[in-house]
Amino acid sequence: MKNNFSIRPMYVRKGVRIIGHCLLCVLALIMLRMIELRLARNHEALSVKRICDALFHAKLIPFRLPGDAGKVLFLKMYSFNDIYTPENIGKGRKQAGLNEMISPDEIADLYQERIAAEGNDLKKITDALGYKPVPCIGTLEDVARSLGRLIKMEDALGRTLLKITNLN
């Protein structure tokens, strides 16, 4: 569990919060095991790391079109924090300390390769769980229909984000 779930270190001191942290870690472990079992039923095998990476990198970004009163849309995105690493942008010049970057086209190609790999893993997971693909751009109702769940805007974004962004 220390490798995949970060049960330690715990940055909490109160006993109730330590128990809560451990409970969340155990629930995450159970959920991951359930995903693994569903994948096995579909004759797919993904490591815990690949499952976590696919779920972590998949994002839905809420936005409102200018002049479109009240209608919030969600954009399906993938976020990768390791594309702009010295290994990727320095072309082996990490030791030389040069800040030369590879071309934007090469970065775009690298991003597309990662989307293909991560998106394929995410598709395997969503298929195994019985979900429909989330549209590239859709309303909250479209997202809820894909996931087969009733979702309110407050549940999707949280009260704080709703208040900050005025997306409600």
C-alpha positions, 0 to 999 in steps of 0.5 A, spaced: 500 500 500 505 504 501 507 504 493 500 506 490 496 509 496 500 513 500 498 511 506 504 514 509 506 519 511 500 522 514 500 529 515 494 529 520 495 529 528 488 527 531 486 520 532 479 521 528 483 524 522 488 519 522 482 513 522 479 517 516 485 517 512 486 510 513 479 509 511 479 513 505 486 509 503 482 502 504 476 504 500 481 506 495 484 499 495 477 496 495 475 500 489 481 499 485 480 491 486 473 492 484 476 495 477 481 490 477 476 484 477 471 488 472 477 488 467 479 481 468 472 479 466 473 483 460 479 479 459 483 486 460 489 486 465 492 493 467 496 494 473 494 498 479 499 504 476 496 504 469 489 504 472 491 510 477 494 514 472 488 513 467 483 516 472 488 521 474 490 524 468 482 524 465 479 531 467 473 534 465 473 542 465 467 546 466 466 553 462 461 557 460 460 560 453 460 568 453 453 570 452 450 563 453 446 565 460 446 559 465 449 554 460 455 550 463 459 545 458 464 540 460 470 539 456 474 532 456 481 533 457 488 529 459 493 533 463 500 530 463 505 533 468 511 530 465 511 532 458 515 538 459 521 535 463 528 536 461 528 529 458 523 531 453 525 538 452 532 538 453 534 533 447 539 530 452 542 537 454 540 536 461 547 536 463 549 542 459 543 546 462 541 549 456 534 551 455 533 549 448 526 546 447 523 541 442 518 544 437 511 545 438 509 540 433 514 535 437 510 536 443 504 536 440 506 529 437 508 527 444 501 529 447 497 525 442 501 519 443 500 519 451 492 521 450 492 515 445 495 510 451 492 513 457 485 514 453 485 507 451 486 505 458 481 509 460 476 506 455 478 499 457 476 501 465 469 505 462 467 499 458 469 494 464 465 498 469 459 499 464 460 506 462 459 510 456 464 514 453 464 521 456 463 526 450 469 531 448 464 537 449 457 536 453 453 538 458 452 536 465 446 532 463 451 529 457 456 527 462 451 524 467 448 520 462 455 517 460 456 515 467 449 512 468 448 517 474 444 523 476 449 528 478 447 535 480 452 541 478 454 542 486 456 535 486 460 536 480 464 542 482 463 543 489 460 549 492 466 553 493 468 552 486 461 554 484 461 560 488 468 562 485 467 561 478 459 563 478 458 557 474 451 555 478 
